[in-house]
Structure formats: C-alpha cells, structure tokens
Amino acid sequence: MGATKNRLIILQRGDDGKWARTGVEILMVTKASATCIGLPDELYNHLPVDADHSDMVKFWGPDDETYQSVVTRIKDFVQGIHLQNRT
C-alpha cells in the first residue's frame, strides 16, 4: 500500500451496458501534488492509500485494510486530543 498508481483514463460503456475504465494507464496525480496542502510536514501525517481518487473512500467492509488504517488513525487522533485536554 502507499504507491501512487497509474490509472486507466478512458471511461466507456461495454457491450454489457456496464461502465469500465479502459485505455492506456497513466499517472494522473504525482505524490507531491496529492500530498501538498501548504503546511510543514510535521503538522500532519500522510496516510497512503493504494487506490485512485474514486476508490480511496470506498471500503469493502470493516476488515478492509484501508478502512482499518483510517479507523486507527482517527482513534489515535481522538486519543491525542483527550491527552492534550488533560494537561
């Protein structure tokens, strides 16, 4: 997980009536472009997702590896807030 993937760039409807990505794979977004939010790196963490922009927010269920990574990151974030509020 974590590498920026090349993606098929043409969306076509097949003979079966379903839409599919076809064509030549290209790198749509570089890692630098995908992670640049204008803040110093020490102010945020990257969470690499092995998917394109459409699929990165779609989880197959609670056992999905990306889902587990996101849940863990959110729990860590919330716990950090609670610890900060105690001091």
Sequence and secondary structure as in RCSB ss.txt:
>XXXX:A:sequence
MGATKNRLIILQRGDDGKWARTGVEILMVTKASATCIGLPDELYNHLPVDADHSDMVKFWGPDDETYQSVVTRIK
DFVQGIHLQNRT
>XXXX:A:secstr
     EEEEEEEE TTS EEEEEEEEE S HHHHH  SS GGG      SS TTTTT  SSTT HHHHHHHHHHH
HHHHHHHHHHH 
